[in-house]
Amino acid sequence: MSGRPADKRAGFARWLAAKDCSDCWKAARDADTESKEEWLAAKRASEQEAALAWAKQFDMPQLEGPEKALDWGERSRHQLMTAAHTALVVEGSWDEADWAELEEKARSIMRAGWWIDQREAEGTDVLELLDAATEADRGTDNPFR
């Protein structure tokens, strides 16, 4: 406090009284980080479970790629395809035959990284994205994988 001008000390003291000390602030921050991490892990587990159930229900193939990308790719595929179904079928003018054709195209994309790269795309763009996918994004019969 001695480093502050005399007319600023009282206000600074009031401000400090309302704050946690450094040790308390760090402890609260660390506890909050742990709860966020727990919440995120639970959310990811729930999303992963939903993605795997969806993939099984709609006969989607197992994705390929680095081990650490597989779960993320599954979640990304599920979220993008769900968004596409809502935009194109539920809210749009597509019928089930149109959707079945899009699903078949989606089954051909087996590279997890492709789905991760498209994770922020709009559901209405899925058909265009699937058409633009390269052979490197498709199944295991590609000799360059």
C-alpha positions as CSV (number, residue, x, y, z in Angstrom):
1,M,0.0,0.0,0.0
2,S,2.9,2.4,0.6
3,G,3.6,2.5,-3.1
4,R,0.2,4.0,-3.7
5,P,-0.7,7.7,-3.4
6,A,-2.4,8.5,-0.1
7,D,-5.7,9.4,-1.8
8,K,-5.8,6.0,-3.6
9,R,-5.1,3.7,-0.6
10,A,-8.6,3.6,0.9
11,G,-10.3,2.7,-2.4
12,F,-7.6,0.1,-3.1
13,A,-8.1,-1.4,0.4
14,R,-11.8,-1.6,-0.2
15,W,-11.2,-3.4,-3.5
16,L,-8.7,-5.8,-2.0
17,A,-11.2,-6.6,0.9
18,A,-13.7,-7.9,-1.7
19,K,-11.1,-10.2,-3.4
20,D,-9.6,-13.5,-2.5
21,C,-6.0,-13.7,-1.6
22,S,-3.6,-15.1,-4.2
23,D,-3.6,-18.5,-2.7
24,C,-7.4,-18.7,-2.4
25,W,-7.8,-17.4,-6.0
26,K,-5.4,-20.0,-7.3
27,A,-7.2,-22.8,-5.4
28,A,-10.6,-21.7,-6.8
29,R,-9.2,-21.5,-10.3
30,D,-7.7,-25.0,-10.1
31,A,-10.9,-26.5,-8.6
32,D,-12.9,-24.8,-11.4
33,T,-10.5,-26.2,-14.1
34,E,-11.0,-29.7,-12.6
35,S,-14.8,-29.4,-12.7
36,K,-14.7,-28.1,-16.3
37,E,-12.5,-31.0,-17.3
38,E,-14.9,-33.5,-15.6
39,W,-17.8,-31.9,-17.3
40,L,-16.1,-31.9,-20.6
41,A,-15.1,-35.6,-20.2
42,A,-18.7,-36.5,-19.3
43,K,-20.0,-34.6,-22.3
44,R,-17.6,-36.2,-24.7
45,A,-18.4,-39.7,-23.4
46,S,-22.1,-39.0,-23.9
47,E,-21.6,-37.6,-27.4
48,Q,-19.3,-40.6,-28.2
49,E,-22.0,-43.1,-27.0
50,A,-24.6,-41.3,-29.1
51,A,-22.3,-41.3,-32.2
52,L,-21.5,-45.0,-31.9
53,A,-25.2,-45.9,-31.5
54,W,-26.1,-43.8,-34.5
55,A,-23.3,-45.3,-36.6
56,K,-24.5,-48.8,-35.7
57,Q,-28.1,-48.0,-36.4
58,F,-27.4,-46.5,-39.8
59,D,-24.7,-49.0,-40.8
60,M,-21.9,-46.5,-41.0
61,P,-18.4,-48.0,-41.4
62,Q,-15.6,-47.8,-38.8
63,L,-13.5,-44.7,-39.5
64,E,-9.8,-44.9,-40.2
65,G,-6.9,-42.8,-39.1
66,P,-4.7,-42.1,-36.1
67,E,-6.1,-43.6,-32.9
68,K,-6.5,-40.2,-31.2
69,A,-8.6,-38.9,-34.1
70,L,-11.1,-41.8,-34.3
71,D,-13.4,-40.8,-31.5
72,W,-13.4,-37.1,-32.6
73,G,-14.1,-38.2,-36.2
74,E,-17.0,-40.3,-35.1
75,R,-18.5,-37.4,-33.1
76,S,-17.9,-35.0,-35.9
77,R,-19.6,-37.3,-38.5
78,H,-22.6,-37.8,-36.2
79,Q,-23.0,-34.1,-35.5
80,L,-22.6,-33.2,-39.2
81,M,-25.0,-35.9,-40.5
82,T,-27.6,-35.0,-37.8
83,A,-27.4,-31.4,-38.8
84,A,-27.7,-32.3,-42.5
85,H,-30.8,-34.5,-41.8
86,T,-32.5,-31.7,-39.9
87,A,-31.7,-29.1,-42.5
88,L,-32.4,-31.1,-45.6
89,V,-35.2,-33.6,-44.6
90,V,-36.9,-32.3,-41.4
91,E,-36.8,-28.6,-42.3
92,G,-36.1,-28.9,-46.1
93,S,-37.7,-30.5,-49.0
94,W,-35.7,-33.7,-49.3
95,D,-37.5,-37.1,-49.2
96,E,-36.1,-40.3,-47.8
97,A,-34.8,-41.4,-51.2
98,D,-32.7,-38.3,-51.5
99,W,-31.4,-38.8,-47.9
100,A,-30.6,-42.5,-48.6
101,E,-28.4,-41.4,-51.5
102,L,-26.6,-38.9,-49.3
103,E,-26.1,-41.5,-46.6
104,E,-24.5,-43.8,-49.1
105,K,-22.0,-41.1,-50.1
106,A,-21.3,-40.5,-46.4
107,R,-20.5,-44.2,-45.9
108,S,-17.8,-44.0,-48.5
109,I,-15.9,-41.4,-46.5
110,M,-13.8,-43.4,-44.0
111,R,-11.0,-41.0,-43.1
112,A,-11.7,-39.6,-39.6
113,G,-9.7,-36.4,-40.4
114,W,-12.1,-35.6,-43.2
115,W,-15.0,-35.5,-40.8
116,I,-13.0,-33.5,-38.3
117,D,-12.1,-31.0,-41.0
118,Q,-15.8,-30.5,-41.8
119,R,-17.1,-30.3,-38.2
120,E,-18.1,-26.6,-38.5
121,A,-19.8,-26.9,-41.8
122,E,-23.5,-26.2,-42.2
123,G,-25.8,-29.2,-42.7
124,T,-27.0,-27.8,-46.0
125,D,-23.4,-28.1,-47.3
126,V,-22.9,-31.8,-46.7
127,L,-23.8,-33.0,-50.2
128,E,-21.4,-30.6,-51.8
129,L,-18.7,-31.5,-49.3
130,L,-19.2,-35.2,-49.9
131,D,-19.0,-34.7,-53.7
132,A,-15.7,-32.8,-53.2
133,A,-14.1,-35.5,-51.1
134,T,-11.0,-37.1,-52.7
135,E,-10.0,-40.7,-53.1
136,A,-7.7,-40.3,-50.1
137,D,-10.8,-39.6,-48.0
138,R,-12.6,-42.8,-49.1
139,G,-12.3,-46.5,-48.0
140,T,-9.4,-48.8,-47.4
141,D,-9.2,-50.0,-51.0
142,N,-7.1,-46.9,-51.7
143,P,-3.5,-48.1,-52.1
144,F,-2.1,-44.7,-51.0
145,R,-3.5,-44.7,-47.4
